[in-house]
Amino acid sequence: MTPYLFGPAFSTLVRSVRLHALEQGLELPCGLAPAGQAIAWRSEVHLALHPFGQVPVLFDGELRIFETLAICRHLDRRLSPERDGNPEQDAWSSALLTTVDSRLVRHYLLRVAGP
C-alpha cells in the first residue's frame, strides 16, 4: 500500500516530505482527501490526526504520523528497517520544538514573564 500525505501540495512542509520521499524513489501522493474521504481543515478529524491542526500527516497503513521530521525519519526506517526509532516520539519531539515553543514560550511566557 502506498503511503498518503495529508496536506496541500503548495505547503512547503508537504513539499519537503515529498522531495525527501522522491530522493528515496518513493512517489508520495498528497492532498486533503486520504482514501477519497475529504477531511475539513481543523475539523475534529484533522485535530485527531495532528493535535495542532497542521500539516503534514502521513497515512501509512494503520500508522498516522504528524510532523515533517517524524515523517521523514519514518520513511527512512521504512526503506532501511535496521534503523531503530519511534515515530510517535519523533512527532512529539518535533512538535515541541516547532509549535509548543513558538506558541507557549515566545508568544505567551516571554510577554508575561519577560523583561
C-alpha positions as CSV (number, residue, x, y, z in Angstrom):
1,M,0.0,0.0,0.0
2,T,1.4,3.4,-1.0
3,P,1.6,5.9,1.9
4,Y,-0.5,9.1,1.5
5,L,0.5,12.6,2.8
6,F,-2.3,14.7,4.1
7,G,-1.8,18.3,3.2
8,P,-2.0,20.7,0.3
9,A,0.6,20.3,-2.4
10,F,1.6,24.0,-2.1
11,S,2.6,23.6,1.5
12,T,6.4,23.9,1.9
13,L,6.4,21.2,4.6
14,V,4.4,18.9,2.4
15,R,6.8,19.6,-0.5
16,S,9.8,18.9,1.8
17,V,8.4,15.5,2.7
18,R,7.6,14.7,-0.9
19,L,11.1,15.6,-2.0
20,H,12.6,13.5,0.7
21,A,10.5,10.6,-0.4
22,L,11.4,11.2,-4.1
23,E,15.1,11.1,-3.2
24,Q,14.4,7.6,-1.9
25,G,12.5,6.6,-5.0
26,L,9.0,6.8,-3.4
27,E,6.3,8.8,-5.2
28,L,4.1,10.1,-2.4
29,P,0.6,11.3,-3.3
30,C,-0.8,14.2,-1.2
31,G,-4.0,16.2,-0.7
32,L,-6.8,16.7,1.7
33,A,-8.8,13.5,1.0
34,P,-7.0,10.3,2.1
35,A,-8.7,7.2,0.7
36,G,-11.1,9.5,-1.1
37,Q,-12.5,10.9,2.2
38,A,-12.2,14.7,2.4
39,I,-11.0,16.0,5.8
40,A,-12.1,19.5,6.7
41,W,-9.3,21.9,7.8
42,R,-9.0,22.0,11.6
43,S,-12.1,19.7,12.0
44,E,-12.3,17.2,14.8
45,V,-10.9,14.6,12.4
46,H,-8.0,16.8,11.4
47,L,-7.2,17.6,15.1
48,A,-7.3,13.9,15.8
49,L,-4.6,13.4,13.2
50,H,-2.5,16.4,14.3
51,P,-3.0,17.9,17.7
52,F,-2.4,21.5,16.5
53,G,-4.4,21.2,13.2
54,Q,-1.4,21.4,11.0
55,V,0.1,19.5,8.1
56,P,1.7,17.2,7.0
57,V,0.3,14.0,8.3
58,L,1.4,10.7,6.8
59,F,-1.0,7.8,6.4
60,D,1.0,4.6,6.1
61,G,-1.2,1.6,6.6
62,E,-2.6,1.8,10.1
63,L,0.1,4.4,11.1
64,R,-0.7,8.1,11.3
65,I,2.4,10.2,11.8
66,F,2.4,14.0,12.1
67,E,5.3,16.5,11.8
68,T,7.8,16.7,9.0
69,L,10.8,15.3,10.9
70,A,8.9,12.3,12.2
71,I,7.6,11.5,8.8
72,C,11.0,11.7,7.1
73,R,12.6,9.6,9.7
74,H,9.7,7.0,9.4
75,L,10.3,6.9,5.6
76,D,14.0,6.4,6.2
77,R,13.2,3.5,8.5
78,R,10.6,2.1,6.1
79,L,13.3,1.7,3.5
80,S,16.0,0.7,5.9
81,P,14.3,-1.4,8.6
82,E,17.6,-1.9,10.5
83,R,17.3,1.7,11.7
84,D,15.5,1.9,15.0
85,G,13.3,4.7,16.4
86,N,9.8,5.6,17.5
87,P,7.7,7.7,15.1
88,E,5.4,8.9,17.8
89,Q,8.4,10.1,19.9
90,D,9.8,11.9,16.8
91,A,6.5,13.6,16.2
92,W,6.2,14.9,19.7
93,S,9.8,16.0,19.8
94,S,9.4,17.9,16.6
95,A,6.1,19.4,17.8
96,L,7.7,20.6,21.0
97,L,10.5,22.3,19.0
98,T,8.3,23.9,16.4
99,T,4.8,24.6,17.8
100,V,4.8,24.5,21.6
101,D,8.0,26.6,21.9
102,S,6.7,29.1,19.4
103,R,3.1,29.4,20.8
104,L,3.7,28.9,24.5
105,V,7.2,30.3,25.2
106,R,7.7,33.0,22.6
107,H,4.1,34.3,22.3
108,Y,3.0,33.9,25.9
109,L,5.6,33.4,28.6
110,L,8.1,35.9,27.3
111,R,5.4,38.5,27.1
112,V,4.1,37.7,30.6
113,A,7.3,37.0,32.4
114,G,9.8,38.6,30.1
115,P,11.8,41.8,30.8
